[in-house]
Amino acid sequence: MRLITTVQIGKNGISESLLNTIENNFKTHQNVKVVFLKNFSRDRKKIKEGAEEIVAHLGKNYSYRVLGFTVFIKKWRKAQR
């Protein structure tokens, strides 16, 4: 099953348990959609920083794309440069 799964981030922000949840989702899914709710931040820079923090925690096999308040994270088979 390789469907996309969704995780929402609200006013509590990015915590260790949230990072573990995202990491566990990649065991069964290839893509994860992370939705930053508006009570987290309305600033695009802060959303990009949050996405970079998540990908830094996950490692080199992951890349991301930011669209509005949504971040799409993809797991690659081989490490990216």
N, C-alpha and C positions, 0 to 999 in steps of 0.2 A: 504494500500500500504506500504509494508515493504522493499522496495529496498534500496540499499546503495546510498548515495549521496556523492558528492565530493566537497571539498573546497580546494582552492590553497592559499598558503602563500608565498608571494614574498619578495621583498626588504624592504617593509614597515613594515614587521614583524607582531607580534601579537598585535592587538589593541582591544579596548573595543568593537568596532562595529563588528569585526571579531568574538569575543567571543559570542556576542549576536546572530550573524548569525548561528554559530554552535549550540548554545542552541535552536534556533528556528527550526533548521533542525531536532532535536530530537523529536519535537512534532509530526512529521509525519513519521519519519524513526527510525529504531532501531540501525542502524550502520551508521557511518560517516567516510569517508576516507579523511584524511587531507594530502595533498601533499605539501611538503616543496620544493619550487623551488630552483635551485642551486644558484641563486643570493641571497637567504636568508642566506644560510650557506652550506659549504661542510663538516662541522665537525659533526660527529655522536653525540658527547656529547651535542652540542648545539641543535640538533634536539630532543634529548631525553629530555632536559630541557624544550624545547618548548611544547612537548607533556605533560610533568608533569604540566606545567603551565595551559594548557587548561583543563586537567582533574581536577586539584585543583579548578579551577573556576566552573566547572560543578557540582562537589560534589561526594559523596561516591557511587552512583549508577552506576558509569562508570569505565571501565577499558580500557587499551590501549595496542597495540602491535606495535612495530617499525620494519619495513622492509625497509631497505635502506633509501630513502628520503620520505617514506610514513608511515603514522601513521593511524592505524585502531582503532577507538574508538567505543566501544560497550556499550549500555545502558542495565543494568540489571533491572529486576523487583524489586528485594530486594537489600538492601544495602550490599555492600561487606565488609568483615572484614578488 
